[in-house]
């Protein structure tokens, strides 16, 4: 009986979430010019910049609400794609931290060093 009572509110919440996500997807927010500048920077690794057309860093970071004064913690960064964008973007007003695995694994140590 309790599960039946929960179904309607859960269904309503799920539909509301779908509606909000659909609305957000339909209205692209404008990208902060400073963020776009970090994305367009010639200092970025050329192979990373080539991936922008598939990864859409401006719209993605804008969707998540990134602002230049935030503190951001990136957990276990892979190779530096996001680091090269968010580091410079947050450098003057915000804080950017990365959480790396403990040293001791050769493969992980190479990624962490990069």
N, C-alpha and C positions, 0 to 999 in steps of 0.2 A: 504494500500500500504506500509506503513512504517513497519508494522509487517512482511510482506513478505521480505523486504530488510534485516531485522534482522535475519531471520530464517537461512540463509546460514552461516553467521559468528557464530551464536550461535551453530549450528550443528557442524561446524568445531571445535569450541572450546571444545564442549562436547566430540567429538571423540578424540581430542588431549589429553584431561584429562583422558579418559579411557585408551588410549595408554600408557600414563605416569604411571598410576596406575598399569597397567598390567606389565609393564617393572619393576617397583619397586617390585612388588610381586614376580616376577620371579628371582630376584637377591637378596637373603638375604644378608644384610650387616653383617660384623663381629661385635660381641657384645664386647664392651669395657670390658676388664678384671676386672676393678674396679666395673663396673656395675654388672657383673656376680658375683663378690664377695659379693656385697650388696644383691643380690638375693639369694645367697647360704648361707647367714649368719645364724648361729644357734641362733642368737638373735631374729629372726623373730618369730612371732606367728605360731606354727605348723599348725593350721587350715588354715592360710593364705598361707603358703608354699605348702600345699597340692593342692591349687587351681592353682598353677603355670602351671600345664600341660594344663589347660583349658584357662588360661588368657595370657600365653606367654609374661611375662613382659619384658624379654630381647629383643626379636624381636620387640615388640610394642614400647618400649621406644627408641630403636635404629631407628626405622622407623620415629619416630617423631623428631629425631635429638638431643635427650638429650645429653648434654655434662656436665662434672663435674664442669665447671666454670659458668654455666648458673644461672640465677635467675628464679625460678619457683614459680608460685602461683597456689595452688590447691584450687579450689572453692568447698566449702562445702564437705569436705571429709566424706565418709560414715563411715567406721569402722577402717581404718588405713592400709588397704592392700598396697596402693601405698605409703603412708607415711613411712612405714617401709623399703621400698626400696629406695625411692628418698631422704629421710632425710639423711641417712648415706652416700649415694653416693655424695650428694652435700655439705656435711658438711665442708670439708676442703678447697674447692675452690669457691663454689657457695653459693647461698642463697635459702632457701626453706621456703615458707610462706604458711599458710593455712588461708582461709577466712571462718569463722564460722558464723552461724546465731546468731542473737541477743539473749541473754538469756531471758528466760521467758516461754518457752515451755518445759515441763518436759521431753518428749521423746527426743527432740533435745538437751537438756542440758546434758542428759546421753551420747549421741553420742559425743558431744563437749568435755566433760570431759575425755572421753576415748582417 
